[in-house]
Amino acid sequence: MELRQLQYFAAICKEMHFSKAAESLCTTQSNLSQQIKFLENELGLPLFDRIGKRIALTEAGQILLEQSELIFERIDYVQRAISDLKKMEGGKLDIGILPGDGDLLFDALLVDFHRSYPKLSLTVTESTEVYKEVVAGTRDLGVTTVPENPDERIIIEPLFHEEFALAIRSDHPLAKSKAIPFEQIQQLKLVMFGSEHQITKLIHSHCQEKGIVLDNPIVTSTLSSLLLLVEQGIGACILPRMLLDYLNRENITAVTLLHPTPSQDICIIYRKDKFLGQAARLFMEVLQSFIQNVVDRTSRSLG
């Protein structure tokens, strides 16, 4: 069994069409068919059912596909590890973060990180599916909430505990209060992220526990829109206190919510069976140091 044959087999599985797979591999359909025939003869079982012009994986084909994917992952691991040894400070890093977190975690951090490690190619993408993307291998690292029942391949590095506060225009009567009961938010017009956002899910969970119904909140997809609506006095919103303290908007006051105080734990996740290069390790160290500085600064501001 040759690696090239497995690559041919995987290409057919992707296209489910011999001629399209041959085209993508820049080879002939006859050569492709011959290599699959060699593979089937070696295994002693057919890999595809030929149904007219269509094909489908047999049970043996499904087993081979699953194992081939593992083989390709290990080859990628070896290639990346060797490449990383050659250039150490170079390489690429793809990071997934929750929507809105970029304003707290990455804007200033990315500038400093790039200045320190200009050879690194860094991609940061906001997504509501960070955990799934890291599990699937499409992201090298994820910064997200601590997952429940994580995949056994996932490593979890705690980052910080995040509490949420009410963000309200500074001249609103409630802005004079240091803290209010959580259920008091039902008396306010709220602006929120969409239902798929982790913050919104957390708020709705607490509302359900308290039997609270919110007053037709305004929904937006960006943090900048939320903050603008609060500054204009259109409504209030619930955001991480660390973010509010970090942004330090003159016209927005953060008011503590009590009973409960919404909170969540944020972590870095990555797959232990995928190569974690020097770029990723450097970034995690810098991120952890950056977050600690923000936490310390927030603690000092709160007295």
C-alpha positions as CSV (number, residue, x, y, z in Angstrom):
1,M,0.0,0.0,0.0
2,E,1.5,3.3,-1.1
3,L,0.8,6.8,0.2
4,R,0.1,8.0,-3.4
5,Q,-2.6,5.3,-3.6
6,L,-4.2,6.6,-0.4
7,Q,-4.1,10.2,-1.7
8,Y,-5.8,9.0,-4.9
9,F,-8.4,7.2,-2.9
10,A,-9.0,10.2,-0.7
11,A,-9.4,12.5,-3.7
12,I,-12.1,10.1,-5.1
13,C,-13.9,10.1,-1.8
14,K,-13.9,13.9,-1.8
15,E,-15.3,14.2,-5.4
16,M,-17.2,10.9,-5.5
17,H,-16.4,11.0,-9.2
18,F,-13.4,9.3,-10.9
19,S,-12.9,11.8,-13.7
20,K,-13.2,14.9,-11.4
21,A,-10.8,13.3,-9.0
22,A,-8.3,12.6,-11.8
23,E,-8.6,16.2,-13.0
24,S,-7.9,17.5,-9.4
25,L,-4.8,15.2,-9.2
26,C,-3.6,16.2,-12.7
27,T,-3.5,12.5,-13.7
28,T,-5.5,10.4,-16.1
29,Q,-8.7,8.6,-15.2
30,S,-7.3,5.3,-16.4
31,N,-4.2,5.7,-14.1
32,L,-6.5,6.6,-11.2
33,S,-8.7,3.6,-11.8
34,Q,-5.6,1.3,-12.1
35,Q,-4.2,2.5,-8.8
36,I,-7.5,2.0,-7.0
37,K,-7.7,-1.5,-8.5
38,F,-4.2,-2.3,-7.2
39,L,-5.3,-1.1,-3.7
40,E,-8.5,-3.2,-3.8
41,N,-6.5,-6.3,-4.9
42,E,-4.1,-5.8,-2.0
43,L,-6.9,-5.4,0.5
44,G,-9.0,-8.2,-1.0
45,L,-12.2,-6.1,-0.9
46,P,-13.8,-3.5,-3.1
47,L,-13.6,0.1,-1.9
48,F,-16.4,1.5,-4.0
49,D,-19.8,0.2,-5.2
50,R,-20.3,1.2,-8.9
51,I,-23.9,2.0,-9.4
52,G,-24.3,3.1,-13.0
53,K,-22.4,6.3,-13.3
54,R,-22.5,6.9,-9.6
55,I,-20.2,5.4,-6.9
56,A,-20.5,4.9,-3.2
57,L,-18.1,3.8,-0.4
58,T,-18.3,0.2,0.7
59,E,-17.8,-0.7,4.4
60,A,-14.2,-1.4,3.6
61,G,-13.9,1.9,1.8
62,Q,-15.3,3.7,4.9
63,I,-12.8,2.1,7.2
64,L,-9.9,3.0,4.8
65,L,-11.1,6.6,4.5
66,E,-11.2,7.0,8.3
67,Q,-7.7,5.5,8.8
68,S,-6.3,7.5,5.8
69,E,-7.4,10.7,7.4
70,L,-5.4,9.8,10.5
71,I,-2.4,8.9,8.4
72,F,-2.6,12.3,6.6
73,E,-2.8,14.1,9.9
74,R,0.4,12.4,11.2
75,I,2.2,13.2,7.9
76,D,1.1,16.8,8.3
77,Y,2.4,16.7,11.9
78,V,5.8,15.5,10.8
79,Q,6.1,18.0,8.0
80,R,5.1,21.0,10.2
81,A,7.5,19.8,13.0
82,I,10.4,19.6,10.6
83,S,9.5,22.9,9.0
84,D,9.2,24.5,12.5
85,L,12.7,23.2,13.4
86,K,14.1,24.9,10.3
87,K,12.7,28.4,10.9
88,M,11.6,28.5,14.5
89,E,10.3,32.0,14.4
90,G,8.5,31.5,11.2
91,G,5.4,29.6,10.3
92,K,1.7,30.2,10.2
93,L,-0.9,30.3,13.0
94,D,-4.7,30.3,12.7
95,I,-6.6,31.2,15.8
96,G,-10.4,31.2,16.4
97,I,-12.0,33.5,18.9
98,L,-15.5,34.3,20.1
99,P,-17.2,37.3,18.4
100,G,-16.4,40.5,20.2
101,D,-13.4,39.2,22.0
102,G,-11.0,40.7,19.5
103,D,-11.5,44.1,21.0
104,L,-10.3,42.9,24.4
105,L,-7.8,40.2,23.5
106,F,-6.3,41.0,20.2
107,D,-6.3,44.5,18.9
108,A,-3.4,45.8,20.9
109,L,-1.9,42.4,21.5
110,L,-1.6,41.6,17.7
111,V,0.3,44.8,17.0
112,D,2.9,44.1,19.8
113,F,3.1,40.4,18.8
114,H,3.8,41.2,15.2
115,R,6.5,43.7,16.1
116,S,8.2,41.0,18.2
117,Y,7.8,38.2,15.7
118,P,7.4,39.8,12.2
119,K,8.1,36.5,10.4
120,L,5.0,34.9,11.8
121,S,1.9,34.8,9.6
122,L,-1.1,35.2,12.0
123,T,-4.8,34.8,11.2
124,V,-7.4,35.6,13.8
125,T,-11.1,34.8,13.0
126,E,-14.2,35.5,15.1
127,S,-16.5,32.5,15.1
128,T,-19.3,31.1,17.2
129,E,-18.0,27.6,16.4
130,V,-14.4,27.9,17.8
131,Y,-14.5,24.6,19.7
132,K,-15.9,22.6,16.7
133,E,-13.3,24.2,14.4
134,V,-10.4,23.3,16.7
135,V,-11.7,19.7,17.0
136,A,-12.0,19.5,13.2
137,G,-8.5,20.8,12.8
138,T,-9.3,23.9,10.8
139,R,-7.9,26.2,13.6
140,D,-4.6,25.7,15.4
141,L,-5.7,27.4,18.6
142,G,-9.1,28.5,20.0
143,V,-9.9,31.1,22.6
144,T,-13.3,30.3,23.9
145,T,-15.4,29.2,26.9
146,V,-14.4,26.1,28.7
147,P,-16.2,23.3,26.8
148,E,-18.4,20.7,28.5
149,N,-17.4,17.1,27.9
150,P,-14.5,18.0,25.7
151,D,-13.1,15.6,23.0
152,E,-10.3,13.5,24.4
153,R,-7.9,15.0,21.9
154,I,-8.5,18.6,23.2
155,I,-6.0,20.3,25.6
156,I,-7.6,23.0,27.8
157,E,-5.4,25.8,29.1
158,P,-7.3,28.1,31.6
159,L,-7.0,31.8,30.6
160,F,-9.2,33.9,32.9
161,H,-12.6,34.0,34.7
162,E,-14.9,36.6,33.1
163,E,-17.7,38.4,34.8
164,F,-20.4,40.4,33.0
165,A,-21.8,43.8,33.9
166,L,-24.5,46.1,32.7
167,A,-23.2,48.7,30.3
168,I,-25.4,51.8,30.4
169,R,-25.2,55.4,29.3
170,S,-23.4,57.4,32.1
171,D,-26.2,59.9,32.5
172,H,-28.9,57.2,33.1
173,P,-30.2,57.1,36.7
174,L,-29.0,53.5,37.1
175,A,-25.4,54.6,36.3
176,K,-25.2,56.0,39.8
177,S,-25.7,52.5,41.3
178,K,-22.6,50.3,41.9
179,A,-24.8,47.2,41.6
180,I,-28.4,46.2,40.8
181,P,-30.3,42.9,41.0
182,F,-30.1,40.9,37.8
183,E,-33.9,40.8,37.4
184,Q,-33.9,44.6,37.1
185,I,-32.7,44.3,33.5
186,Q,-36.3,43.4,32.5
187,Q,-37.2,47.1,33.1
188,L,-34.6,48.2,30.6
189,K,-34.4,48.3,26.8
190,L,-31.5,46.0,26.0
191,V,-29.3,45.8,22.9
192,M,-27.7,42.4,22.4
193,F,-25.8,40.1,20.1
194,G,-27.7,37.5,18.1
195,S,-29.1,34.3,19.7
196,E,-26.0,32.3,18.5
197,H,-23.6,34.4,20.6
198,Q,-22.3,32.9,23.8
199,I,-23.1,36.1,25.8
200,T,-26.7,36.0,24.6
201,K,-27.0,32.4,25.5
202,L,-25.7,33.0,29.0
203,I,-28.1,36.0,29.5
204,H,-31.1,34.0,28.3
205,S,-30.2,31.1,30.5
206,H,-30.2,33.3,33.6
207,C,-33.5,35.0,32.5
208,Q,-35.1,31.6,32.2
209,E,-34.0,30.6,35.6
210,K,-35.4,33.9,37.0
211,G,-38.6,33.7,35.0
212,I,-37.7,37.0,33.3
213,V,-38.9,38.1,29.9
214,L,-36.8,40.8,28.2
215,D,-38.4,43.8,26.5
216,N,-37.9,43.0,22.8
217,P,-34.2,43.6,22.7
218,I,-32.5,45.3,19.8
219,V,-30.1,42.7,18.1
220,T,-26.9,43.6,16.3
221,S,-23.9,41.6,15.2
222,T,-21.0,43.9,16.1
223,L,-19.6,45.2,19.3
224,S,-19.1,48.6,17.9
225,S,-22.9,48.8,17.1
226,L,-23.7,47.7,20.7
227,L,-21.5,50.4,22.2
228,L,-22.8,53.1,19.9
229,L,-26.4,52.3,20.8
230,V,-25.6,52.4,24.5
231,E,-23.7,55.8,24.1
232,Q,-26.7,57.1,22.2
233,G,-29.0,56.1,25.1
234,I,-31.0,53.7,22.9
235,G,-30.6,50.9,25.3
236,A,-28.2,49.1,27.8
237,C,-26.3,45.9,27.2
238,I,-24.5,43.2,29.1
239,L,-20.8,42.8,28.3
240,P,-17.6,41.5,30.0
241,R,-16.6,43.9,32.8
242,M,-12.9,43.4,31.8
243,L,-13.8,44.6,28.3
244,L,-15.7,47.6,29.5
245,D,-12.9,48.6,31.8
246,Y,-10.3,48.1,29.1
247,L,-12.2,50.2,26.6
248,N,-12.9,52.9,29.2
249,R,-15.6,54.7,27.2
250,E,-16.4,58.1,28.8
251,N,-20.2,57.9,28.2
252,I,-20.6,54.3,29.3
253,T,-20.7,53.1,32.9
254,A,-20.4,49.5,34.1
255,V,-22.9,48.4,36.8
256,T,-22.5,45.1,38.6
257,L,-25.3,42.6,38.3
258,L,-26.2,40.6,41.4
259,H,-28.0,37.3,42.1
260,P,-26.6,36.1,39.7
261,T,-23.5,37.8,38.4
262,P,-23.2,36.3,35.0
263,S,-19.8,34.8,34.4
264,Q,-17.9,32.2,32.4
265,D,-14.4,30.7,32.2
266,I,-12.3,31.5,29.1
267,C,-9.5,29.1,28.0
268,I,-7.2,28.3,25.2
269,I,-7.8,25.0,23.4
270,Y,-5.8,23.0,20.9
271,R,-5.5,19.4,19.8
272,K,-2.9,17.4,21.5
273,D,-2.5,15.1,18.5
274,K,-1.7,17.9,16.1
275,F,1.8,19.5,16.0
276,L,1.9,22.7,18.1
277,G,4.7,24.7,16.7
278,Q,6.9,27.4,18.2
279,A,4.5,30.1,16.8
280,A,1.6,28.7,18.8
281,R,3.6,28.3,22.0
282,L,5.0,31.9,21.7
283,F,1.5,33.3,21.1
284,M,0.0,31.5,24.1
285,E,2.7,32.8,26.4
286,V,2.2,36.4,25.1
287,L,-1.6,36.1,25.4
288,Q,-1.5,34.8,28.9
289,S,0.9,37.6,30.0
290,F,-1.3,40.2,28.2
291,I,-4.5,38.9,29.9
292,Q,-2.7,38.9,33.3
293,N,-1.8,42.6,32.8
294,V,-5.4,43.5,31.9
295,V,-6.7,41.5,35.0
296,D,-4.2,43.3,37.2
297,R,-5.1,46.7,35.8
298,T,-8.9,46.0,36.2
299,S,-8.3,44.9,39.8
300,R,-6.5,48.1,40.6
301,S,-9.2,50.2,39.0
302,L,-11.8,48.5,41.2
303,G,-9.8,49.2,44.3
